[in-house]
Amino acid sequence: MTARLAVLGLSFLGMVDTLYLSLQRDSGPIPCHVTEGCGDVLTSVYSEIAGVPISWIGFAFYVSVFGAVVFDVFGETPTFRWLRAPAAAALGVSAVLTGIQAFVLEAYCEYCLTSAALSTAICALVWAGSRRARPPVEKV
């Protein structure tokens, strides 16, 4: 239960982070307090996939994770284990995007790095928390 509640909190933080980026993206420069490259990262050719800003895709991921955990905690359907593949995909995408920031753009966005850290933590918690003992196999 602890992993589920942690993922619930982390996914909520991810929703706030990505929603802020998505809404502020087109309304002028985004203030960076730790790094200096938010504008460069968020306006680069790598910030969209087929015309959709990656921040909106991240928001959809965090909303899906949040919803699945809510259903798992308060419902009867064990949806937490279904998050393994999306969490692993988010980890992979975050690794690629962080690599692009480091080696291609040579600029960092603190909000993007926060999202990468959140998706990494979610992936670790989902994989660790969704392990369940398998029922013993009956021999015939």
Sequence and secondary structure as in RCSB ss.txt:
>XXXX:A:sequence
MTARLAVLGLSFLGMVDTLYLSLQRDSGPIPCHVTEGCGDVLTSVYSEIAGVPISWIGFAFYVSVFGAVVFDVFG
ETPTFRWLRAPAAAALGVSAVLTGIQAFVLEAYCEYCLTSAALSTAICALVWAGSRRARPPVEKV
>XXXX:A:secstr
 HHHHHHHHHHHHHHHHHHHHHHHTTSS    SS S HHHHHTSGGGEETTEEHHHHHHHHHHHHHHHHHHHHHS
SS  GGGGHHHHHHHHHHHHHHHHIIIIII    HHHHHHHHHHHHHHHHHHHHT          
